[in-house]
Amino acid sequence: MQIRPEAAGFVPSRLQHLDRFLQSRYLETGRLPCALTLIQRRGEIAHLSALGQRDIERQQKVTEDTLFRIYSMTKPITSVAFMMLVEDGLVALDEPVHKYIPQWRDLGVYDGGFIGTFKTHRPQRPMLIVDLLRHTSGLTYGFQQRTNVDAAYRRLRLDDYTSGAVTLDGMIDTLATLPLEFSPGTVWNYSVATDVLGYLVGKISGQPFEQFLRSRILDPLGMKDTDFSVPPDKQSRLAACYAATPEGGMRLQDDPQRSPFLKTPHFVSGGGGLISTLGDYLRFCRMLIGGGTLDGVRILSPKTLELMTSNHLPDGKELPDLSVSLFSETAYAGVGFGLGFSVTLNPARSLLPGSIGDYSWGGMASTYFWVDPHEDMIVIFMTQLMPSTTYPLRRELRTAVYSAFA
């Protein structure tokens, strides 16, 4: 890739500060294994740097073609897949979810009790398709660790998609036996909702979810290295994943030579199951910033993307007004939520540089991307450290990138 910072409207010396900052604060101190950063603006690659090692134990440097667990950066891809079905006229955003999952027709809202003794009341309205896309469904994640419903998810391992403990179909059936945390549309809570979208893509399209992604998005966009598992001929490129320690260091969390991602998954997770590369995810983002088109291939209409990147929280509220989540992949103030992305509504309230309408999301292993249509800019950051809340990397990245504008 040709690097042209001046043509993209950046000061080269200020972009170099980003690498020095990451190197001195995170890599030399043993806080991060690697940092792969790309900035594209006005169609030009302004910055591309590969720092550190993708596998510390085997002393392998990170490279542009390194394979990363992108975890929740899978969600925007799944959301795009679902909106393709909306464009096909096969489903609508205001339809009840139980139209497609009949066993969910009588889901109640948690009143009290524990697994096996839950008490519920009727929701104010049924869960709608749009609730799944914007995380207002009443579903949750077990790792939220906030309520007895969260505890039931953990006990039943509903969001444990790497161990083979549950399948996607099994999760759907089990959720029919559990209460919602709140009446749909009243609260924002990060959840397994995007996994449910993946299930619905398969059910509505009539083909397995992973096949739909391959035929309708991944192959047309040339995302040749993105999949739910790593084939044998690519295993040498898979990064190791690390977990932060209380002392400020790292420990190996997932050895690339023994990773569950080397096998075809039992649970195909639209919420967090994809492996990808920097180059592949750039192609997905280029399609987004291109109004749904890349290299002559149309994935979505620009009006559909405009809808997806608008704030869909009820009454135009920001996340702090509605969120009960203890964990999310975004800061809250000045931020709303669209159909698969967080959306900046007010940079001043977020206390971060950016633009009204820029949209983003990240993954559990500290990966992150954002698209700023106003500045015609894409930024992608890849590393492998869990959890993503360990360091304020996303805030620091935004500050450094916008500070480098000419």
C-alpha positions in Angstrom: 0.0 0.0 0.0 1.3 3.4 -0.9 1.4 5.8 2.1 0.6 9.4 1.3 -0.1 11.4 4.5 0.1 14.8 2.9 -2.4 13.9 0.1 -4.8 12.7 2.8 -4.5 16.0 4.7 -2.3 14.9 7.6 1.0 16.2 9.1 3.4 13.3 8.8 5.3 14.1 12.0 2.1 14.1 14.0 1.1 10.7 12.6 4.6 9.4 13.7 3.7 10.5 17.2 0.9 7.9 17.2 3.5 5.1 16.7 5.9 6.5 19.3 3.0 6.8 21.8 1.9 3.2 21.2 5.4 1.9 21.3 6.5 3.6 24.5 3.2 3.4 26.5 2.0 -0.1 25.5 4.5 -2.2 23.7 7.8 -1.5 25.5 6.0 -1.7 28.9 4.5 -5.2 28.0 0.9 -4.0 28.1 0.0 -4.9 24.5 1.5 -7.6 22.3 1.1 -5.7 19.1 -0.5 -2.7 17.4 -1.5 -2.7 13.7 -3.0 0.7 12.7 -4.4 1.9 9.4 -5.8 5.4 8.5 -7.4 6.1 5.2 -8.7 9.5 4.2 -9.9 10.9 0.9 -9.2 7.5 -0.6 -5.5 7.7 0.3 -3.7 5.5 2.9 -2.3 8.1 5.3 -0.8 5.8 7.8 0.0 2.1 8.1 2.1 0.7 10.9 2.8 -2.7 12.3 4.3 -2.7 15.8 5.1 -5.6 18.1 4.6 -9.3 17.9 1.5 -11.3 17.0 3.0 -14.3 19.0 5.3 -13.3 21.8 6.1 -16.9 22.8 7.3 -17.7 19.3 8.7 -14.2 18.6 6.7 -13.7 15.4 6.2 -10.1 14.3 2.8 -8.8 13.5 2.3 -8.3 9.8 -0.4 -6.8 7.6 -1.8 -10.2 6.8 -2.0 -11.3 10.5 -5.3 -13.0 11.4 -7.1 -11.5 14.4 -10.1 -12.5 16.5 -12.3 -9.5 15.8 -15.0 -10.6 18.2 -17.8 -8.0 18.3 -16.5 -6.3 15.1 -18.4 -9.2 13.6 -21.6 -7.4 14.6 -21.6 -4.7 11.9 -21.1 -7.4 9.2 -24.0 -9.4 10.6 -26.1 -6.2 10.7 -25.3 -5.5 7.1 -26.3 -9.0 6.2 -29.6 -8.6 7.9 -30.3 -5.3 6.2 -29.7 -7.0 2.9 -32.8 -9.2 3.7 -34.7 -6.0 4.5 -33.8 -4.6 1.1 -34.9 -7.9 -0.5 -38.3 -7.4 1.1 -38.1 -10.6 3.1 -38.4 -8.9 6.6 -39.2 -5.5 8.0 -37.8 -3.7 11.0 -41.1 -3.1 12.7 -42.2 -6.8 12.6 -42.3 -8.8 15.9 -39.5 -11.2 16.4 -41.9 -14.0 17.3 -43.1 -14.0 13.7 -39.8 -15.7 12.9 -39.2 -17.4 16.3 -42.7 -18.6 17.3 -41.4 -20.1 20.7 -40.6 -16.5 21.8 -44.2 -15.3 21.5 -44.9 -15.4 25.2 -41.6 -14.1 26.6 -42.1 -12.4 29.9 -40.2 -9.6 31.7 -38.2 -10.5 34.9 -40.0 -9.8 38.1 -37.9 -11.9 40.5 -36.5 -15.3 41.4 -33.7 -17.4 40.1 -33.3 -19.9 37.2 -36.1 -22.4 37.5 -38.2 -20.1 39.7 -38.4 -16.9 37.6 -41.4 -14.7 38.0 -42.4 -12.5 35.1 -44.9 -10.0 33.8 -46.1 -9.2 30.3 -43.9 -6.8 28.3 -45.3 -3.4 27.3 -45.0 -4.5 23.6 -43.5 -7.5 21.7 -39.8 -7.5 20.8 -39.4 -6.0 17.3 -36.7 -6.7 14.8 -35.3 -3.2 15.2 -34.8 -4.0 18.9 -32.3 -6.7 18.0 -30.3 -4.3 15.8 -30.1 -1.5 18.4 -29.8 -3.7 21.6 -33.2 -2.7 23.1 -34.5 -6.3 22.9 -34.6 -7.2 26.6 -31.8 -9.8 26.0 -28.4 -9.7 27.8 -25.0 -11.2 28.0 -23.9 -13.4 30.9 -20.7 -11.4 31.4 -22.8 -8.3 32.3 -23.0 -9.9 35.9 -25.8 -7.5 36.9 -28.9 -9.5 37.4 -30.2 -13.0 38.0 -31.0 -13.2 34.3 -27.4 -12.6 33.5 -26.5 -15.4 36.0 -28.8 -17.8 34.1 -27.1 -17.0 30.8 -23.7 -17.8 32.5 -25.0 -21.0 34.1 -26.4 -22.2 30.7 -23.3 -20.9 28.8 -25.5 -19.1 26.3 -22.8 -16.8 25.1 -19.9 -19.3 25.2 -19.6 -20.0 21.5 -16.0 -21.4 21.5 -16.3 -24.3 23.8 -19.0 -26.3 21.9 -21.3 -26.2 25.0 -24.2 -24.8 22.9 -25.2 -24.3 19.3 -27.0 -21.3 17.8 -30.2 -23.2 17.5 -29.8 -24.4 21.1 -29.4 -20.8 22.3 -32.6 -19.7 20.6 -34.5 -22.6 22.1 -33.1 -22.0 25.6 -33.8 -18.2 25.4 -37.5 -19.2 25.0 -37.4 -20.5 28.6 -35.8 -17.4 30.2 -37.3 -13.9 31.0 -36.3 -10.7 29.3 -34.5 -8.2 31.5 -36.8 -5.4 30.6 -39.7 -4.6 28.3 -38.4 -4.2 24.7 -37.7 -0.7 23.6 -37.4 0.8 27.0 -33.7 0.2 27.9 -30.4 -0.3 26.0 -28.4 -3.4 27.0 -25.5 -4.9 25.2 -26.5 -8.5 24.4 -26.7 -11.7 22.3 -29.2 -9.9 20.1 -26.7 -9.9 17.1 -26.3 -13.7 17.5 -30.1 -13.8 17.1 -29.8 -11.7 14.0 -27.4 -14.3 12.6 -30.0 -17.1 13.3 -32.7 -15.0 11.6 -30.5 -14.5 8.5 -30.2 -18.2 8.1 -33.9 -18.9 8.8 -35.2 -16.1 6.5 -32.7 -16.6 3.7 -33.1 -20.3 3.6 -29.4 -21.0 3.8 -26.9 -21.3 6.7 -25.9 -17.9 8.1 -22.2 -18.5 7.3 -23.0 -19.4 3.7 -25.1 -16.3 3.3 -22.2 -14.2 4.6 -19.8 -15.9 2.2 -22.0 -15.6 -0.9 -23.5 -12.1 -0.3 -20.8 -10.1 1.5 -17.4 -11.8 2.0 -16.8 -13.2 -1.5 -18.2 -10.2 -3.4 -16.1 -7.8 -1.3 -13.0 -9.9 -1.7 -12.7 -10.6 2.0 -10.8 -13.8 1.4 -9.3 -14.2 4.9 -12.5 -13.6 6.9 -14.3 -16.6 8.3 -15.5 -18.3 11.4 -12.5 -20.6 11.6 -8.9 -20.7 10.3 -8.0 -23.3 7.7 -4.7 -25.2 8.0 -3.0 -23.2 5.2 -3.5 -20.0 7.2 -2.9 -21.1 10.7 0.7 -19.7 10.8 -0.8 -16.2 10.4 -3.2 -16.4 13.4 -2.2 -14.1 16.3 -2.0 -15.2 19.9 -4.5 -13.6 22.2 -3.6 -12.3 25.6 -5.4 -11.4 28.8 -4.4 -8.5 31.0 -3.1 -9.3 34.4 -3.8 -7.2 37.6 -0.1 -6.3 37.7 -0.4 -4.5 34.3 1.1 -7.3 32.2 -0.3 -10.0 30.0 -0.8 -13.8 30.0 -1.5 -16.0 27.1 -5.2 -16.5 26.8 -5.5 -18.4 23.4 -2.5 -20.1 21.9 -2.8 -19.9 18.1 -1.5 -23.4 17.7 -4.3 -24.8 19.9 -7.0 -22.2 19.4 -10.7 -23.2 19.2 -10.8 -21.0 16.1 -8.8 -23.7 14.3 -11.9 -25.9 14.2 -15.3 -25.4 12.5 -17.4 -23.9 15.3 -20.5 -25.6 16.8 -21.9 -22.1 17.4 -21.7 -19.8 14.4 -21.7 -16.4 16.2 -22.9 -13.4 14.3 -22.2 -11.4 17.5 -18.5 -12.3 17.8 -17.3 -15.3 15.9 -15.3 -14.0 12.9 -11.6 -14.0 12.3 -10.3 -11.3 9.9 -7.4 -9.3 8.7 -6.7 -5.5 8.6 -7.0 -5.6 4.8 -10.2 -7.5 4.8 -11.9 -5.2 7.3 -10.7 -2.2 5.3 -12.6 -3.5 2.3 -15.7 -3.8 4.5 -15.2 -0.2 5.7 -14.5 1.1 2.2 -17.9 -0.4 1.2 -19.5 1.4 4.1 -17.9 4.8 3.3 -18.6 4.2 -0.4 -22.4 4.2 0.2 -22.7 0.5 0.0 -20.5 -0.1 -3.0 -16.9 -1.2 -3.5 -15.1 -1.8 -6.8 -18.4 -1.8 -8.7 -20.0 -4.3 -6.3 -23.2 -3.1 -4.7 -23.9 -4.6 -1.2 -26.4 -2.1 0.2 -28.2 1.1 -0.9 -26.8 4.4 0.3 -30.2 5.1 1.8 -30.1 1.9 3.8 -26.7 2.8 5.2 -28.0 6.3 6.0 -30.7 4.6 8.0 -28.3 2.2 9.7 -26.0 5.0 10.8 -28.7 7.2 12.3 -29.5 7.2 15.9 -32.3 4.7 16.6 -32.6 5.0 20.4 -36.2 6.0 21.3 -36.9 9.7 21.3 -33.4 10.4 19.9 -31.8 9.8 23.3 -28.2 9.2 24.0 -26.8 6.0 25.5 -26.5 7.3 29.1 -30.3 8.0 29.1 -31.2 4.4 28.4 -28.2 2.1 29.1 -28.1 -0.3 32.0 -25.1 -2.3 30.6 -22.1 -2.7 32.8 -20.0 -3.5 29.7 -20.1 -2.1 26.1 -17.6 -1.5 23.3 -18.2 2.3 23.3 -18.2 5.3 25.6 -21.6 6.6 26.3 -21.8 10.4 26.6 -22.7 12.2 23.3 -23.2 8.8 21.6 -26.3 7.1 20.2 -26.9 3.8 18.6 -27.9 2.9 15.1 -28.5 -0.5 13.4 -25.3 -2.2 14.3 -23.0 0.7 15.1 -22.6 3.3 17.8 -23.1 6.8 16.3 -21.6 10.1 17.5 -24.3 12.7 18.2 -22.4 15.4 20.0 -18.6 15.4 20.1 -18.6 18.1 22.8 -20.5 15.9 25.1 -18.2 12.9 24.4 -15.2 15.1 25.2 -13.5 13.5 22.2 -12.6 14.9 18.7 -14.8 13.5 16.0 -17.7 14.4 13.7 -21.4 14.3 14.1 -22.4 11.1 12.4 -19.2 9.1 12.7 -19.9 5.5 13.6 -17.8 2.8 15.1 -17.5 -0.4 17.1 -14.9 -2.6 18.7 -14.1 -6.1 19.8 -13.4 -7.9 23.1 -9.7 -8.3 22.2 -9.3 -4.5 22.0 -9.8 -4.2 18.2 -11.6 -1.1 17.0 -12.7 0.8 13.9 -14.5 4.0 13.1 -15.8 5.6 9.9 -16.1 9.4 9.7 -18.1 10.2 6.5 -17.7 14.0 7.1 -13.9 13.7 6.9 -14.0 10.8 4.4 -11.9 8.8 6.8 -11.5 5.1 8.0 -9.4 4.1 11.0 -8.8 0.5 11.9 -6.8 -0.7 14.9 -5.9 -4.4 15.5 -4.4 -6.0 18.6 -5.2 -9.0 20.8 -5.7 -8.1 24.5 -8.7 -8.9 26.6 -10.8 -7.3 27.9 -11.2 -4.2 25.7 -11.8 -2.0 28.7 -8.3 -2.6 30.1 -6.8 0.6 28.7 -8.3 3.8 27.2 -6.9 2.9 23.7 -9.9 4.0 21.7 -10.0 7.5 23.3 -6.2 7.8 22.8 -6.5 6.7 19.1 -9.2 9.2 18.3 -7.2 12.0 20.0 -4.0 11.1 18.1 -5.6 10.7 14.7 -7.6 13.9 14.7 -4.7 15.8 16.3 -2.7 14.9 13.2 -4.9 16.7 10.7 -3.1 19.4 8.7 
